[in-house]
Amino acid sequence: MQQCRQKHSPQMLARCTNDKCRKQIYIPHSCGHRSCPHCQNHESWQWIENQLQKRLPAQYFLITFTLPRQLRWLTFLNQQLIYSLMFFCVQETLKTFTMNDKRLQGLAGFTTVLHTHSRRLDFHPHIHVVMPAASINCKTRLWRVKSAKNIFDHENLAKVFRAKLLEKIVNNRLQVPRNCPKEWVVGCKKVGNGDKALIYLGKYLYKGVIQEKAILKCENGMITFRYIESKTNCERIRIVTGEEFLWLLMLHILPKGFRKTRCYGFLHPCSKRVIKLLQLILRFNPAGILKKLKPRAEIICRCCGAKMEIVRTMIPANQVYQLTHST
């Protein structure tokens, strides 16, 4: 991340597509790290576009499964394991509730995203779920939709999720703290057709946990940044030392190779044909919102204004220096 788009980082060669111009320039590579605030903007919008293409005609809900404060230290010491257990227990809970629901009684489909931070950047692991209130009955092949204020009772979701996760933690020979609360929190609210919720979650998949514009000052070894308090929806200011700020950022870098977003049921990547068939039968076209998405930014030639194309990548910086200073 320190080498991201710097002069000493690898370069790529871009050439003007205008035959009369053909100007060439060297552009520093981005580092490509998913926690870098400069990178992954295109990948983020690619994920959002992919999820929006899978939307179906149903009422969507945003369900949030949160770990209590008493389990956070245990989670931090065993991130790979407990994050995986959280995903497993969330999917098992929602699949069970969907199968047992009188109006649904079928296969569920939902998208999950892991967040490890609060708006203050404190360690606060939780999983967001975007889920349509619908199911597919595997026996009758019927598409069933539920209309209600809440897709499921959030208190019952919390009880089942708590029981499943604590059982898995104990089975993996980890000790549950004695002060672990009996009541956990699971939030559930309507989000319309799901597009705004997916766009909101997609923006936090990459580029780290804080935007650069939220950092207000960096003076005398102190960092000042702003955030929106969730309860009051008001802007707040937090001032920390530079070391503490770096520590807050490092708290939320996931284990290498760990996937923070997963899709299940009929929204699984292997179910593309099923989704297309449902959209065709139900006469639902998700392309409306896709037209509003921004295309990937193009490289424009400063001389003639034409589009530039990338002809070579990962050129060592010392080789670029030799080429530019020898001509």
Secondary structure, DSSP 8 states (H G I E B T S, - for coil): -TTTT-TTS-EEEEEES-TTT--EEEEE-----TT-TTS-HHHHHHHHHHHHTT--SS-EEEEEEE--GGGHHHHHHTHHHHHHHHHHHHHHHHHHHHHH-TTT-SB-EEEEEEEEE-TT--EEEEEEEEEESEEE-TTT--EEE--SS-SS-HHHHHHHHHHHHHHHHHHTT----TT--S---EEEEE-TTSHHHHHHHHTTSSS-SS-GGGEEEEETTEEEEEEE-TTT--EEEEEEEHHHHHHHHHTT---TT--SEEEEETTSGGGHHHHHHHHHHTT--THHHHTTS------B-TTT--BEEEEEEEE-HHHHHHHHHH-
